[in-house]
Every structure is written in structure tokens, then in C-alpha cells.
Amino acid sequence: MTPRAETVTHLISMAFDPSLDRAMETALRHMIAWLGKRNGLSPEDDYSLCSLIADFRVTQTVNGSKGVHALLATAIVDPRP
């Protein structure tokens, strides 16, 4: 599992790879797995959710390694009454 963080506003999964495409794919896959454990949705539902509302940000492109953060608003996955 790659690093991840949770703030008051977002769930954040991070991934690093020489390929920016692979880093993004890994960040997405880890977010999907995290959501599955956290909320019990199917991987297909979690993938659909990420397709609609996840934000991806490039965090580094130095030293031959690319980094990507996947951010998902906690208000969506943890709605409060």
C-alpha cells in the first residue's frame, strides 16, 4: 500500500513511479481499495465514484520519479445528517 492521509476535508492516496500514468493508476487503485474497506461498496461502485468526483494532482516530477495525489472529498463518502 502506498502512503495515504485523511484530513477534515479529503481522503488522499499517493503514488510514485517513473511513469506518470502508472503513478496515477496506482493512486486510483489504492483509493478504490481504501473506499471498499471503509464504506463496503463494490470495486465497480468505488471506481464510478472516483471517476466522477476524485481530483488528481501531480505532486512531483523530479529525480526520475513522478508523484500523484488522488483526493476525494470526505463530505461525499461520509455524509453528515
ChimeraX commands (.cxc) that place a marker at each C-alpha (Angstrom):
marker #1 position 0.00,0.00,0.00 radius 0.5
marker #1 position 1.24,3.46,-0.81 radius 0.5
marker #1 position 1.05,6.39,1.60 radius 0.5
marker #1 position -2.33,7.86,2.32 radius 0.5
marker #1 position -3.76,10.59,4.51 radius 0.5
marker #1 position -7.08,11.76,5.81 radius 0.5
marker #1 position -7.84,15.39,6.55 radius 0.5
marker #1 position -11.05,17.02,7.72 radius 0.5
marker #1 position -11.98,17.64,4.09 radius 0.5
marker #1 position -10.36,14.87,2.00 radius 0.5
marker #1 position -9.16,11.30,1.73 radius 0.5
marker #1 position -5.80,11.33,-0.06 radius 0.5
marker #1 position -3.97,8.41,-1.63 radius 0.5
marker #1 position -0.48,8.92,-3.03 radius 0.5
marker #1 position 1.62,7.00,-5.52 radius 0.5
marker #1 position 5.07,7.35,-7.06 radius 0.5
marker #1 position 6.52,5.78,-10.19 radius 0.5
marker #1 position 8.88,6.69,-13.04 radius 0.5
marker #1 position 5.75,6.70,-15.24 radius 0.5
marker #1 position 3.20,9.42,-14.51 radius 0.5
marker #1 position 0.47,7.18,-15.97 radius 0.5
marker #1 position 1.39,4.32,-13.61 radius 0.5
marker #1 position 1.57,6.67,-10.62 radius 0.5
marker #1 position -1.93,7.95,-11.39 radius 0.5
marker #1 position -3.30,4.44,-11.92 radius 0.5
marker #1 position -1.78,3.27,-8.64 radius 0.5
marker #1 position -3.17,6.25,-6.70 radius 0.5
marker #1 position -6.61,5.49,-8.15 radius 0.5
marker #1 position -6.41,1.75,-7.40 radius 0.5
marker #1 position -5.39,2.43,-3.82 radius 0.5
marker #1 position -8.23,4.93,-3.37 radius 0.5
marker #1 position -10.69,2.32,-4.69 radius 0.5
marker #1 position -9.34,-0.31,-2.28 radius 0.5
marker #1 position -9.45,2.15,0.64 radius 0.5
marker #1 position -13.05,3.10,-0.13 radius 0.5
marker #1 position -14.02,-0.58,-0.32 radius 0.5
marker #1 position -12.65,-1.24,3.16 radius 0.5
marker #1 position -14.04,2.00,4.53 radius 0.5
marker #1 position -17.56,2.02,3.10 radius 0.5
marker #1 position -18.15,-1.52,1.85 radius 0.5
marker #1 position -19.08,-0.58,-1.72 radius 0.5
marker #1 position -18.18,-2.80,-4.64 radius 0.5
marker #1 position -14.98,-2.01,-6.56 radius 0.5
marker #1 position -17.14,-1.07,-9.55 radius 0.5
marker #1 position -19.14,1.44,-7.48 radius 0.5
marker #1 position -15.96,2.87,-5.97 radius 0.5
marker #1 position -14.43,3.21,-9.45 radius 0.5
marker #1 position -17.55,5.04,-10.65 radius 0.5
marker #1 position -17.45,7.34,-7.63 radius 0.5
marker #1 position -13.77,8.16,-8.25 radius 0.5
marker #1 position -14.46,8.77,-11.94 radius 0.5
marker #1 position -17.00,11.41,-11.02 radius 0.5
marker #1 position -15.51,13.24,-8.05 radius 0.5
marker #1 position -11.86,12.38,-7.41 radius 0.5
marker #1 position -9.26,15.04,-8.16 radius 0.5
marker #1 position -5.75,14.06,-9.20 radius 0.5
marker #1 position -2.75,16.29,-8.68 radius 0.5
marker #1 position 0.82,15.83,-9.80 radius 0.5
marker #1 position 2.99,16.26,-6.72 radius 0.5
marker #1 position 6.47,15.74,-8.08 radius 0.5
marker #1 position 8.39,15.16,-11.30 radius 0.5
marker #1 position 11.98,15.10,-10.07 radius 0.5
marker #1 position 14.73,12.52,-9.69 radius 0.5
marker #1 position 13.12,10.26,-12.28 radius 0.5
marker #1 position 10.07,9.73,-10.09 radius 0.5
marker #1 position 6.59,11.13,-10.64 radius 0.5
marker #1 position 4.12,11.54,-7.80 radius 0.5
marker #1 position 0.34,11.78,-7.90 radius 0.5
marker #1 position -2.22,12.50,-5.16 radius 0.5
marker #1 position -5.81,11.31,-5.53 radius 0.5
marker #1 position -8.16,13.47,-3.46 radius 0.5
marker #1 position -11.74,12.56,-2.59 radius 0.5
marker #1 position -13.96,14.89,-0.54 radius 0.5
marker #1 position -14.94,13.30,2.77 radius 0.5
marker #1 position -18.33,15.08,2.56 radius 0.5
marker #1 position -19.17,12.70,-0.31 radius 0.5
marker #1 position -18.04,9.46,1.35 radius 0.5
marker #1 position -19.01,10.40,4.92 radius 0.5
marker #1 position -22.21,12.41,4.58 radius 0.5
marker #1 position -23.33,14.00,7.82 radius 0.5
marker #1 position -27.06,14.31,8.67 radius 0.5
marker link #1:1,2 radius 0.2
marker link #1:2,3 radius 0.2
marker link #1:3,4 radius 0.2
marker link #1:4,5 radius 0.2
marker link #1:5,6 radius 0.2
marker link #1:6,7 radius 0.2
marker link #1:7,8 radius 0.2
marker link #1:8,9 radius 0.2
marker link #1:9,10 radius 0.2
marker link #1:10,11 radius 0.2
marker link #1:11,12 radius 0.2
marker link #1:12,13 radius 0.2
marker link #1:13,14 radius 0.2
marker link #1:14,15 radius 0.2
marker link #1:15,16 radius 0.2
marker link #1:16,17 radius 0.2
marker link #1:17,18 radius 0.2
marker link #1:18,19 radius 0.2
marker link #1:19,20 radius 0.2
marker link #1:20,21 radius 0.2
marker link #1:21,22 radius 0.2
marker link #1:22,23 radius 0.2
marker link #1:23,24 radius 0.2
marker link #1:24,25 radius 0.2
marker link #1:25,26 radius 0.2
marker link #1:26,27 radius 0.2
marker link #1:27,28 radius 0.2
marker link #1:28,29 radius 0.2
marker link #1:29,30 radius 0.2
marker link #1:30,31 radius 0.2
marker link #1:31,32 radius 0.2
marker link #1:32,33 radius 0.2
marker link #1:33,34 radius 0.2
marker link #1:34,35 radius 0.2
marker link #1:35,36 radius 0.2
marker link #1:36,37 radius 0.2
marker link #1:37,38 radius 0.2
marker link #1:38,39 radius 0.2
marker link #1:39,40 radius 0.2
marker link #1:40,41 radius 0.2
marker link #1:41,42 radius 0.2
marker link #1:42,43 radius 0.2
marker link #1:43,44 radius 0.2
marker link #1:44,45 radius 0.2
marker link #1:45,46 radius 0.2
marker link #1:46,47 radius 0.2
marker link #1:47,48 radius 0.2
marker link #1:48,49 radius 0.2
marker link #1:49,50 radius 0.2
marker link #1:50,51 radius 0.2
marker link #1:51,52 radius 0.2
marker link #1:52,53 radius 0.2
marker link #1:53,54 radius 0.2
marker link #1:54,55 radius 0.2
marker link #1:55,56 radius 0.2
marker link #1:56,57 radius 0.2
marker link #1:57,58 radius 0.2
marker link #1:58,59 radius 0.2
marker link #1:59,60 radius 0.2
marker link #1:60,61 radius 0.2
marker link #1:61,62 radius 0.2
marker link #1:62,63 radius 0.2
marker link #1:63,64 radius 0.2
marker link #1:64,65 radius 0.2
marker link #1:65,66 radius 0.2
marker link #1:66,67 radius 0.2
marker link #1:67,68 radius 0.2
marker link #1:68,69 radius 0.2
marker link #1:69,70 radius 0.2
marker link #1:70,71 radius 0.2
marker link #1:71,72 radius 0.2
marker link #1:72,73 radius 0.2
marker link #1:73,74 radius 0.2
marker link #1:74,75 radius 0.2
marker link #1:75,76 radius 0.2
marker link #1:76,77 radius 0.2
marker link #1:77,78 radius 0.2
marker link #1:78,79 radius 0.2
marker link #1:79,80 radius 0.2
marker link #1:80,81 radius 0.2
view
